[in-house]
Amino acid sequence: MFTIATLYHFTALENLPALQLRWKKYMAQQHVTGTLLVAPEGINGTLAGPEVGIHNTLAMLAKELGIATPNTKFSRSDVNPFPKLKVRLKRETIPLGVAVNPTQAGTYVNSQQWNELMANPATITIDTRNDYEVKIGQFKGAKNPQTRTFKQLPAWLAKNLPQDKSTPIAMYCTGGIRCEKSTAYLKQQGYQNVYHLQGGILKYLEEMPQHNSLWQGDCYVFDDRVAVTHSLAPAAHYQICKSCNTPVNAADFKRQQGNICSACAAAQPA
């Protein structure tokens, strides 16, 4: 059984090449695989390995960053979803396309507070993920900006948010990093009551009993599992279309045409 940790933390980092070498060496010794992105604004990644190796790695990162622990969500898998270990240097942990200080973010809300926030009819709930992720699951009543990349979100927000900067706005994403950075952007634009789901969808699914849950469908994840159910078990009925690289219900595949979805199959010349 492999432990999978989805993690991030925003903090100012320097001397990134030295961090890259030191952290990769330590994680390799712990038999950890996956990808960790290291940027001047912080870290972001998904790692897998034996439980003790993952927890040792998180403890090492926490000590290096001077924090109690990174923002982390755990899940488990019978197989290792990552064949290799990669520690990559990036300009941003997740590119938004506009300058923003992610340490100046909105207000965290936990799973129960999230339900209460969404029960307020004045709240505007925004899914900060990409359209192909939203299609297989989202919170009831949330707005889908229908973006293809995270960089497209600021333009959508500029066109669709109300002028009243006191409007309560709730934002969410898979693990917390995109919605946290999005709230920092909105705070920068003058919005006062901006909230983001602490730990993202994955933490919500872990904590919230299904009979009280406002989540509908499955949750897309960026590894070989493709998606997870409300119990965080791999959702076996999804595959990635080799043509459009989006998650598709396995029943919709046109296997005779090379494991592509029906939409891509229909678009091919006869």
Buried (B, 14 or more C-beta within 10 A) or exposed (E): EBBBBBBBBBBEBEEBEEBBEBBBEBBEEBBBBBBBBBBBBBBBBBBBBBEEBBBBBBEBBBEBBEEEEBBBBBBEBEEBBBEEBEBEEBEBBBEBBEEBBBEEBBBBBBBEBBBEBBEEEEBBBBBBBBBBBBBBBBBEEBBBBEBEEBEBBBEBBEEEBEEEBEBBBBBBBBBBBBBBBBBBBBBEBEBEBBBBBBBBBBBBBBBBEEEEBBBEBBBBBEBBBBBBBBEBEBBEBBBBBEBBEBBBBEEBBBEEBEBBBBBBBEEEEE
